[in-house]
Amino acid sequence: MYNLPLVAFVSFASLASLASFASFASPASRASVGVNLVTVAALAQAPVLVQPGAPGEPSKVVTPDQATDLSQVQYTGADIKFMQGMIGHHAQALEMVALLRTRTQSADMKKMAERIRISQEDEIKMMQGWLARRGQQVPTGKEHHMHGGMLMPGMLTDDEMKRLADEKGKAFDKLFLESMIRHHQGALAMVKDLFATPGAGQDSDIFAFASDVEADQSAEIARMAAMREELER
Amino acid sequence: MKPVVVRMLCAAAWAVCVVATVRTQQIPAVPAKNDPRVGLKAGYMDAGEAAKNLQKVATLPKPEGFYDKENPAGAPTPPERDPNLPPPPPPDPNAPPDPRFANMLGFANSDLAFTGTHAVMGNFHGFNTYDVENGQRPKLLASVVCPGGQGDVSVHGNLLFMSVEQTRGRIDCGVQGVQDKVSAERFRGVRIFDISDLNKPRQVAAIQTCRGSHTHTLVPDPKDPGTLYVYGSGTSSVRSAEELAGCSGLKPDEDPNTSLFSIDVIKVPLAHPDQAAIVNRPRIFADLTSGKIAGLWSGGDHGNGTQKTSETNQCHDITVYPEVGLAAGACSGNGLLLDISDPVHPKRLDFATDKNFAYWHSATFNNDGTKVIFTDEWGGGTRPRCRATDPPTWGADAIFDITPDRKLAFKGYFKMPAPQSEQENCVAHNGSLVPVPGRDIMVQAWYQGGVSVFDFTDSTRPVEIAYFDRGPIDAKNLVTGGYWSAYYYNGYIYGSEIARGIDVFKLVPSEYLSQSEIDAAALVGPGEVNIQEQQRVNWPAASVVAKAYLDQLNRTRALSADRARAVRAALDRADDAGAGAAAAGELEALAAQLERDARTKSGVDAKRLQALATTIKGRATKLRS
């Protein structure tokens, strides 16, 4: 307790230097901060909530409400659209993978498809949870089949899906790989658009997810392109 | 059933089992069927808990300003929706976002650093400083708001370093983010704070980097104490050259100066941290013969039934061990061993590839610098990867020996063995050594898989010796949480819990770990500890250190009961008040006998006998002085 007077001195000195900050400009708020600092000094060990400034600038005391006001950086409309659109996009990948089971003889193709299935099923669940937690509409992933349903970049039309379903063996493998590469490239375009939209992609979960999509699907495209080349040989 | 029997035997007589079972290939531990960690009750601050040989002695919840009041756990449970109701209208994309929903990782706790009687816990929203003079009663000092994630922290003297990678990061620590695509207000890189007043840290410098800083590592200059280097590891997207000159996200064949495929070496003049700047971007993944920048793992699987491993175009985290001149780089698709005797120009000595690894995440050396453990963050840390169906060699630790010619030799895997639920994000994450002399022991965070302590003295057969675990945050949804880091510091284990706060644990003696071993570890005392900047531990010549070795020799039956009794009695006499030359002489005679004993043994027993002899000789010298 010997350092009590010193703490009080430091606190009030800081207060004086803070007076120039906009957030403390009104006499009323200054008074209330003064009270807080007196309380801090009196208890000596009460924790403080501070916000630094740019390098070289002093730090200032802030309130919990000021500290947690993330209203400017939470998800935007573009984030919601991205998540809703990506569910349908992923869902079609699962439909394509389902076709593969009866139409290919290649073990490699089956394995690659299985990996796509696991990761995209997982991600659909995650996206649906993200939207539900924010009280947003949660697509099932079947919406693109409905009349007037919108296709996201790279997605196959119903006719294209039918054409794929009609193929078998090597011809199927070839068309599947071409279609899935195009499909994945569409996902990459969606990520690119998202990050190019001001304010979008800043929510930590979206940022992490979109970065994963970019990394995973780029790698899968490379793998599928290599398989496609092998087929040509 | 056979593995189960072996495991039970191991539990009954661990030491014998370890010695008797000589294997070169690790057989993953079979999850115990009735492990108390299975099926724990879900809850935010009231979840069920299970512990073994580890006691929780303190918990501090997240401080004011570091959680959303409406939703402290980080994400609300979705309300059940009546499926018979018509779907709600689509949202208006132009409507302002609803401030009730704070995002989950926005307030996530991250890495820990320690200095003297203080701990600093990073957060995606800034950092918090704690007084930990008494580990059982940690006290919050200051909460510092400065968003940008991940907020990994390191300390050096009066300076604190913090990693920032997200596009919402601002130079001025503002919480409002940056709306423009190109902005001088955006900050992604390494911040430096002056923490001489831990109640009021102040930003003194901020070094912008192209990919931001996901993690960073402090590297002292071996020749100049006035200079510090920082290895910045960026894993995120590359920003445009319009925002930061020289940045390029192009592939190496499109742009040989790409910002990918390198780390940032930042030089910090300690007297003028404001003059800190990037001095090198070494191409540590280059092919050594062709010089091709992208010389390591190019991404993809390793053949049938193998894991898909990320491309090596970044390091996730680098751990340096300056006293042995080595660094271990956990670099996405590979584990690297680097020579850092010239910190500005790290040189690759070797690299490892692993068909079970998805993403090389972090690294920990043993105290001798003869082993390194790499972790695999399969699923990125936000996914459940410890379910009963997940392979025990995926999302695990891989233990390597460092050979005398400084190459990596794989020895075994360790994965926290208790199956976790779908609602618990779980995979190998950050840990530190527990400085018990004579053994290699690590404590590690497994997100919602809890904290696990394991012995890897035998690299091929790691054994779990203690744990703590909570039930999931939510019974229905996966809400990201659990331990980011679990580090030993000054007698306690500190766990940064992403969603719940900070927990402090104490090791409890058991058949795996004696009271003397626990006390000997605690002798290491406080200091300046950044886990990614490893320092060699040297134990004092204290009786409790000698007793720790005795307990180990007893466990492996490497010392006769008579000899052990004699040493113990002599140590007790040496600790009596007024002990003098006679007690010293007795210890010295025993030391000579132990040295002879050591020559009849090999491996870890011989090492422990020699260490015991050296310790009691040192104890005798103290008595004589």
Interface residues (C-beta under 8 A of the other chain):
Chain A: V10 S14 Q45 P47 V48 L49 V50 Q51 P52 G53 A54 P55 G56 E57 P58 S59 V62 P64 Q66 A67 T68 D69 L70 S71 Q72 V73 Q74 Y75 T76 G77 A78 I80 K81 A107 K111 R115 D122 G129 A132 R133 R134 G135 Q136 Q137 F195 A196 P198 G199 G201 Q202 D203 S204 D205 F207 A208 S211 D212 E214 A215 S218 A219 A222 R223
Chain B: P63 E64 G65 F66 Y67 D68 K69 A75 P76 T77 P78 P79 P87 P88 P89 P90 P91 D92 P93 N94 A95 P96 P97 D98 P99 F101 A102 N103 M104 L105 G106 F107 A108 F124 H125 G126 K139 L140 L141 A142 S143 V144 V145 C146 P147 G149 Q166 T167 R168 I171 D172 C173 V175 Q176 G177 Q179 D180 K181 I192 F193 D197 N199 K200 P201 R202 Q203 V204 A205 A206 S236 S237 D274 S298 G299 G300 D301 N304 G305 K308 S310 E311 G380 T382 R383 N477 L478
